[in-house]
Amino acid sequence: MAELVYPPVSAFVKSVYRYLGLRLQLIGTEHVPRYGGAVMCLNHVGYLDFSFGGYAALPSGRYVRFMAKEAVFRHPVSGPLMRGMKHIPVDRDAGSTSFATALRALREGEIVGVFPEATISRSFELKEFKSGAVRLAQQSGTPVLPTVVWGSQRIWTKGRPKQLRRNHIPVTIAVGQPVTITADADAVVALAGVKARMAVLLADVQHAYPEAPRGEHDSWWLPARLGGTAPTLPQATEMDREDARRRQAQQE
């Protein structure tokens, strides 16, 4: 079936990258298969990470179908675009439906993008992973593509103002070697293995990142482990819990 929506949206996104003057670096894009299904497993540090993950697949001539929260599909503008690009809505109250849709897409040879942390990491470290990516790979017989994005938090992330101006921010997207997970593998062990590979990939990208904070007030985007002022992982976890408690109270 012809792709009517994804190509023009990709062209528009590229024009936005050019307008912002982003210094994009792609690493390991040869690991994205040109044919067949795969689960692209990404870290999550900013609101635009899905666009960068999708960008990393373009050199292989592939489009990524991202699993995204269902509310985005209800929006009058983003909804038709998300459906047109064949992204997959995730309803947290009916997760089995979205899982089945993603599994079918993988078996049909699509690349499905998954954020195993579910939400943006305020610490910019890897949070606890949910098991969906590994279970999808196991049940579909497709590989996992460990993928990391770094620098996108400086453009737009949780709790910070957008920087949608010509800022020349470096953004690195790195794809690691595919991970094969056999049907009889222990899912917990396999998940830990994928996370460990992503941790190494992320550390390498952070080490090679071409810019450092310009003073104390600019160090918010750097993890505390690397001398920045971002919350530590335990602090960020407590902030997420507080957000969840606040949402729950509003619903009651």
N, C-alpha and C positions, 0 to 999 in steps of 0.2 A: 504494500500500500504506500502511495506517495506521501512524503512528508511535506505538508502544506504550511505548517505553523512553525516547526522547530527551526528551519533554515533562516527565515526572516528575523525570528527572535534572536538567534545566534548572531546574525549580522548586526542587529541593533545593540546587543550586549558588547560586541567588539568595538562598536563606535563609541560606546560609553567608556570603555577601557582607554581608548585613544584620547577622548576628551579629558579624562582624569590624568592622562599621562602616566598610567601605571607602568611600572617596570616589571613586566611579567617574566618569570623564569620557569620553564617547564623541564622537569627531570623525570626520566624513566617512562616517557609516553610510549616507548616501544613495547612496554609490558601490557598495554591495552590490546586485547585480541581484536583482530579485524573481523572475525566472524565468531558467532556463538555467544552463549550467555556468560555472564560474569556478575559477581556482586562487588560493586565498588564501595569499599568501607572507608568512610572519611571521618576525620576529626572535625570539631565544630567550634570555631573561635569567632565567627562573624556571620552577619545575616546574608552575606553574598557568597558564602562558601559553596552553595549548590552551583552557582554560575561558574566558579573556578574549577570545580570537579568536572562539570560538563565540558569546559574548555579543554581540559587535559585529554579528553577522549576524541576531540576533533581531528588531531593528526592521523588517527587510525580510521577516520571516516565513520565514527560511531556517535550515536546519541545516547545519553544516559537518561533513564526513566527514574526520577527520584521519588522516594516515598516521603510525603509531606503531610503536615496536619490538615485535616479535612476542612478546617475553617478557611484556608486559602482558596479552596475550590468553590466556596460559596460567595467569594467576593465578585462583584459585577465585572471588574476588569481582569483580575488575575485568574479567576475561575475558568473562563473560556480558553485562556492561553494555556493554563495547566492541563486542561483536558485535551486541548489540541496537540500538546507536546507529549501526550500519553503518560504523564506523571501519575503517580498512584496515591490516592487519598488514604490517610490513616485516621480512622476513628478509634480513639483510645477505648471507647466503650464496646467496640466491635472489631477488635484487632484481628480476629481470625479471617475476616473478609479481605482486609488489605493484604494479609499474609498470602492468602490463596491467589489473589490477583498478581502479586509480585512473583509467586512461584510459577504461575502460568506464563508470565512474561519471560522469565528466565528459561523455561523449557522451550519457548518459542524463539530463543536466541537473542534476547534483549540483554543489555547491561542495566542492572538495577542499582541505583545509588541509595545507600543507607547510612544514616548518622547513628552509630551505635550508642553514642552518649545521649541521644534523644534531644537534648537542649544545648545551647551554647555554654561552653565552659568559661566561667568568669575568671578562673585562675589561669586560663590558657594552657593548662596541663590536661592530660587525658583523664577524663572522669571514669566512673564505673561504666562498663559496657553492658548493654542488653544483648541477649543471645540471638536476636532475630537474624542477623546477617549470617551467622554460622549455620543456623538451622535451615535458612534458605539455600545456602550453598550445598549442604548435605543432601537435602531432599531433591534438589534439582540436578545434582551432579555437575555443578559449575564451580569454577575457582573463585576465590576471594582476591580482590585487588586492594591491598593496603595502600591507602592514599592519604597524604597530609597536605594541609594548606597552612601557610604561615604569612603573616603580614596583613591579611584581610581584616583583622580586628582593628587595625588603625583606620580603616575606612568607615566601618559601621558595625558596632557590636552592642551588646546589652549594657544599658546604663551609661552610654556615652553618646554625645551628639554625632550626627553624620558628618563626614568629611567629603562631601560630594562636590569637590572643586578640583581644579588642576593642581594636584599635590605631588605627583611623581613618586608615589609610595611604591616600594618594591613588594611584590607578592610572589611567593614561591609555591608551586604546586608540584609535588613529587609522588610518583606512582612506584610502588615496590614490586618485586617479583611476585607473580601469582602464587597463592597458597591453595593447594589441593587438600580438601577435607573429605576423607572417606566416609561412607555411609555408617560404618561401625565405629567411628572415632568418638571418643568422649567429648561431648559438646563443650563442657566446662574447660577441659584442657585445651581444646582447639581454640576457644575464644581467648584464653590467656595467651596462646601462641600468637594469634593475630594482633592482639593488643601490644605484645612485646615487640613485634616487628614494627608496628606503627610508632612505638616509643623510640626505637632506634632511628627510624626514618625522620621523625620529628626533631630529635636531638641533632642529627646531622644538618638538617635544614636550618635550625636555629643557630647552630655554630657558624654556618656559612652565610648567614643573612648579612647583606651588605651595609646595613645601617644600625647604629646604636641610638638609644634615647639621647635627645639634646637637652640634657639637664634633668634635675629631679622631677620637675612638673611634667616631663614628657615620658617618664619611665612607667606609666600606668599600663602600657601594653606589653611589658616584659614580665615574665613569671618571677615570683619572689625567689625561686631557686637560682635564677640567673642574675639576681641583684635588682630586679625591678620592684615596683610597688603594687603589682596586681595582688589580689587576695591569694593566700595559700589555698591549696586544695581543700583542707578541712574548713577554712573560713568560707570559701565559695559554696561548699556543700550546705553549710548552715544558712547561707543567704538564700539558696534554692529552697530549702525547707521552709524558711520564713515566707517566701513568696507563695508556696503551696498552701501554707496555713492561711494566708491572707485571701487567696482565691476561694478556699473552702468556706471561710467566714462570710464572704460576699454572696456565696450561693445559698447560705442558710437563711 
